Amino acid sequence: MTPLCELFERIALEAGASILAVYEAGPTVCYKGDCSPVTEADERAEAIILGRLAAAFPHIPVVAEEAVASGCVPDISCGTFFLVDPLDGTKEFINRRDDFTVNIALVEGNLPVAGIVYAPAQRCAYVADKGRAEKLVFGAGAVVGHRQAIRVRPRGPALTAVASRSHNCSETEAFLAGHGVTDYTSVGSSLKFCLLAEGSADVYPRFGRTMEWDTAAGDAVLNAAGGSVVRLDGSRLLYGKMKQPDDSDFANPHFVAWADMSPVLAAL
């Protein structure tokens, strides 16, 4: 465990505790300009994360979902910045499902190099730094009961996919059919990347809209575990996308996350 992972874990656990308090009491739901839901849990968790990151890394800018929604976009021209989604899977959270997460990632040179995906209701987290990915399972009192290095599995004769529960679409169905996928699981939030990273699935196609804070932490975990997140042309999904002619700042294009991409590269 690196010092950065240790910090990410402490911050995510604190943010997760504030989220669970709202989850148990029942959230108040509002809607942003893009009609996406937001709750007091999103706002409380983001305030915690921003405060802790600012104290530890005062010179590294933080791009956070709710701050950006309110017009606060930091200067990231230095090339190094944090991406934060304080509550990924807000729809799952509102509907009292347990697959919502806290996402924190460090981006350097347009790539997420470290991150944490913490699922507080599932009492587990996935962390990555310096090319190593781990899964953590928490016991009582948010104490780590088990910590294990994780790795993607090799491609088998049949693919198992994960897909978005709230944002499935005809393009996703066509992709799955075109790759002969008959076995897939619908999961909310960035846990989809983590299922690939721990060897439970092979591919996650995403043809719906996502933002960089939705994907960066999961991308970091999957990449450290040996997987890849690529655009539809096979190029690496990059971060820090500003002044895009056909979309807003930090918006992602369609992408596919692969556990084992070697057969894909051979076919290109």
Residue pairs with C-beta under 8 A, 6 or more apart in sequence:
1 9
1 127
1 134
1 147
2 114
2 129
2 130
4 106
4 114
4 129
5 114
5 116
5 127
5 128
5 129
5 134
7 52
7 56
8 104
8 114
8 115
8 116
8 127
9 116
9 118
9 125
9 127
9 136
9 144
10 52
11 48
11 49
11 52
11 53
11 104
12 49
12 102
12 104
12 116
12 118
12 125
13 118
13 120
13 138
13 142
14 48
14 52
15 45
15 46
15 48
15 49
15 86
15 102
15 118
16 45
16 102
16 118
16 120
17 120
17 142
18 41
18 44
18 45
18 48
19 41
19 44
19 45
19 86
19 87
19 93
19 100
19 102
19 120
20 120
20 121
22 39
22 40
22 41
22 44
23 41
23 93
23 96
23 121
27 39
27 40
27 41
27 93
27 94
28 39
28 40
29 37
29 38
29 39
29 94
30 37
30 38
30 39
31 37
31 38
32 38
32 69
33 69
36 90
37 90
37 91
37 94
38 66
38 69
38 90
39 87
39 90
39 93
39 94
41 86
41 87
41 93
42 65
42 66
42 86
42 87
42 90
43 66
43 86
45 86
45 87
45 102
46 64
46 65
46 66
46 67
46 84
46 86
48 86
49 62
49 64
49 84
49 86
49 102
49 104
50 62
50 64
50 67
50 84
53 60
53 62
53 82
53 84
53 104
54 62
57 82
60 80
60 81
60 82
60 106
61 74
61 75
61 76
61 78
61 81
61 82
62 74
62 81
62 82
62 83
62 84
63 73
63 74
63 76
63 81
63 82
63 83
63 84
63 212
63 213
63 250
64 82
64 83
64 84
64 85
64 86
64 213
65 84
65 85
65 86
65 211
65 213
66 86
67 73
68 213
68 249
68 250
73 249
74 81
76 240
76 242
79 108
79 109
79 110
79 240
80 106
80 107
80 108
81 106
81 107
81 240
82 104
82 105
82 106
82 107
83 103
83 104
83 105
83 107
83 112
83 212
83 213
83 216
83 217
83 239
84 103
84 104
84 105
84 213
85 101
85 102
85 103
85 190
85 211
85 213
85 214
85 217
86 102
86 103
87 93
87 100
87 101
87 102
88 100
88 101
88 102
88 103
88 189
88 190
88 213
88 214
89 97
89 99
89 100
89 101
89 188
89 189
89 190
89 191
90 100
91 166
91 188
92 98
92 99
92 100
92 165
92 166
92 188
92 189
93 100
97 188
98 119
98 121
98 122
99 119
99 121
99 122
99 165
99 187
99 188
99 189
99 191
100 119
100 120
100 121
100 188
100 189
101 117
101 118
101 119
101 189
101 190
101 191
101 217
102 116
102 117
102 118
102 120
103 115
103 116
103 117
103 118
103 190
103 213
103 214
103 216
103 217
103 218
104 115
104 116
104 217
105 112
105 114
105 115
105 116
105 213
105 216
105 217
105 219
105 220
106 112
106 113
106 114
106 115
106 220
107 113
107 216
107 239
107 240
110 238
110 239
110 240
111 223
111 236
111 238
111 239
112 216
112 217
112 219
112 220
112 223
112 239
113 129
113 220
114 128
114 129
114 130
114 220
115 127
115 128
115 129
115 216
115 217
115 218
115 219
115 220
115 221
116 125
116 126
116 127
116 128
116 217
116 221
117 125
117 126
117 127
117 189
117 190
117 191
117 193
117 194
117 217
117 218
117 221
118 124
118 125
118 126
119 125
119 189
119 191
123 137
123 138
123 139
124 135
124 136
124 137
124 138
125 135
125 136
125 138
126 133
126 134
126 135
126 136
126 150
126 194
126 197
126 198
126 218
126 221
127 133
127 134
127 136
127 221
128 134
128 220
128 221
128 223
128 224
128 225
129 224
130 224
131 224
132 149
132 224
133 149
133 150
133 151
133 197
133 221
133 222
133 224
133 225
134 147
134 148
134 149
134 150
135 147
135 148
135 150
135 194
135 198
136 144
136 146
136 147
137 144
137 145
137 146
137 147
138 144
138 145
139 145
150 197
150 198
150 199
150 225
151 197
151 199
151 225
151 226
152 196
152 197
152 199
152 222
152 225
152 226
152 227
152 259
152 260
153 199
153 202
153 259
153 260
154 260
155 202
155 259
155 260
155 262
155 263
156 202
158 180
158 181
158 182
158 183
159 179
159 180
159 181
159 183
159 202
159 203
160 181
160 183
160 184
160 185
160 200
160 201
160 202
160 203
161 176
161 179
161 181
161 183
161 184
161 185
161 201
161 202
161 203
161 204
161 205
162 184
162 185
162 186
162 187
162 192
162 195
162 196
162 201
162 203
162 204
163 172
163 176
163 184
163 185
163 186
163 187
163 192
163 204
163 205
164 172
164 186
164 187
164 188
164 192
164 206
164 208
165 186
165 187
165 188
166 188
167 206
167 208
167 209
168 186
168 208
169 207
169 208
171 205
171 207
171 254
172 205
172 206
172 207
172 208
175 181
175 205
175 207
175 256
176 184
176 205
179 203
181 203
185 195
185 201
187 195
190 214
190 215
190 217
190 218
191 218
192 201
192 204
192 218
192 257
193 204
193 215
193 218
193 219
193 221
193 222
193 227
193 229
193 257
194 218
194 221
194 222
195 201
195 204
196 202
196 203
196 204
196 222
196 225
196 227
196 257
196 258
196 259
197 218
197 221
197 222
197 224
197 225
197 227
197 259
198 225
199 259
201 259
202 258
202 259
202 260
203 256
203 257
203 258
203 259
204 256
204 257
205 255
205 256
205 257
206 252
206 254
206 255
206 256
206 257
207 254
209 251
209 252
210 251
210 252
210 255
211 250
211 251
211 252
212 239
212 240
212 241
212 250
212 251
212 252
213 250
214 252
215 229
215 237
215 252
215 255
216 239
218 257
219 229
219 237
219 257
222 228
222 229
222 257
222 259
223 229
226 259
226 260
227 257
227 258
227 259
227 260
227 261
228 236
228 257
228 258
228 261
229 236
229 237
229 255
229 256
229 257
229 258
230 236
230 237
230 255
230 256
230 257
230 258
230 261
230 264
231 237
231 253
231 254
231 255
232 253
232 254
232 255
232 256
234 264
234 265
234 268
237 252
237 253
237 255
240 250
241 249
241 250
241 251
241 252
242 249
242 250
243 249
244 251
247 253
258 264
